[in-house]
Amino acid sequence: MASALTYRDFRVLWFGAFASSIGTWMQKVAQSWLVFTLTNSPFYLGLDAFLGELPILLLTLLGGVVADRRDRRSVLLVSQCVQMSTAFALAALVYWDTVKVWHILALSCITGTAQAFGGPAYQSLLPNLVRRDDMPNAIALNSTQFNLARVIGPLLAGVALATLGSAACFALNGVSFLFVIASLLMLHIRHVFVTPTQSIAREMRLGLSFVWHDPVILTMTFLALCTTLLASPVLTLLPVIARDVFGLGPDGYSRLMAFSGAGAVIGALIVAWLGRFPGMGRVVLVVQIALGLVLAAFASSRLLHLSYVLIFFGSIGLMMSFSLLTSLVQLAAPNQMRGRVVSIYMMAFRGGMPLGSLAAGYVAGLTSAPATLMATGLLLSFVAAAFLARAKTVRQF
């Protein structure tokens, strides 16, 4: 289950990324609380999240080209340093009581820009740290650390907010970047890349053309988009389900989130245990069919304890889908094109989340949250079943 951790470089980077992810989740909680305290406006909460994601959607493809043209470790170091600087800047603004909402929005945009370049570089670097057969295990373990941080970070943020204030959360996040920066400097791997002979625009077009003409990568990218469009809205609408369906308050909503987080960790560990195996494409399609049906069942459930079970298993399926799809894309991408391929995949993956949540929220306002989730779950199962029946290349990968 932890075979990738036997590789020294991967192990060093994993622990550094885990520490940084905990700090990131601490900042997410504290920053949302700070924005709402300053403005008392849900609109600014949404605007802050939007500005953090917008550079990722606009610049990730460019970030993939940079990851193929430059030393990926150096790109990551610059990205981490920029994000560390924004965290310390926000901590200073809060500590000296000079923070304004526009400061937070601007820093979110800068952080998102750094992530647009750091994300493709990080994902492209992982396959260089382990053997090809252990790549799915490495990707699953990377998902595990992120989801463990999703549980630990908010808990630590709650303690820090109550005892030290929000400035401490931002400062601790800044400190957490030192761990991943140190781990990057400790890596033995050296990225070998070909000196670029073409313009950035030309390389971007080549990357898009490569993905378009590769049936496996194109299908996996489309399936990732469908998954985030149709499955991720369950987390967006979970507060509505908790309050309007079950009459729960914040504690009940937190319990539903806890079951979801636990399921995500288990799903990542299952993929880590499976590693690379024949027929991964077929398995991911079967998992997506089951995921859609479980989400539809969750939408129709009116028994709280049954809903706990369903959201737990749904999160297992969701994380297995993401980990397997990412593994398949990494396995299919040649090293010299990996940065661009991964950046296109990330655009689909990250882009589906805000679009799916926005559309689901609008439809839920016209109908209801359960009806919306029922429709999205069944549609996801239908799409996966159609590919399972027709996409022979993917089934055999």
DADARA-V686417 format. One line per field, one symbol per residue. psi: psi as a letter, one per 20 degrees, with the letter a starting at -180 (. if undefined). burial: + if it has 9 or more other ideal C-beta (glycine too) atoms within 8 Angstrom, else -. Layout:
psi=???
burial=???
//
This chain:
psi=hkhhiipggggghghghgghhghghghgghggggghghhkphghghgghghhhghghhihghhhghhhirohggggggghhghgghghghgggggjljprhhgggghgggghghhhhhghgghhhgiiirqghjghgggghhhghghghhggghghggggghhhrhhhggghgghhhhghgghhhiqhqpppqpppirrggghghhgghgghjohgggghgghgghghghhhihhgjhhgggghgikqahghghgghghggghgggghhghhhhbpqqkhggghggghghgghghghghipjoghhhggghghhhghghgggggggggghhipqhijgggghhgghggghhhghggggghhghhhhergghghgghghhggggghghhhhnhgghi.
burial=---++-+-++++++++++++++++++++++++++++-++----++-+++++++++++-++++++++++++-++-++++++++++++++++++++----+-+-+++-++++++++++++++++++++++++---+++++++++++++++++++++-+++-++----+++++++++-+++++++++--+-+-+-+---------++-+++-++--+-+++++++++++++++++++-+++-++++-++-+---++-++++++++++++++++++--++--+++++++++++++++++++++-+-----++-++++++++++++++++++++++++---+++++++++++++++++++++-+++-++----+++++++++++++++++-++--+-+++-+
//
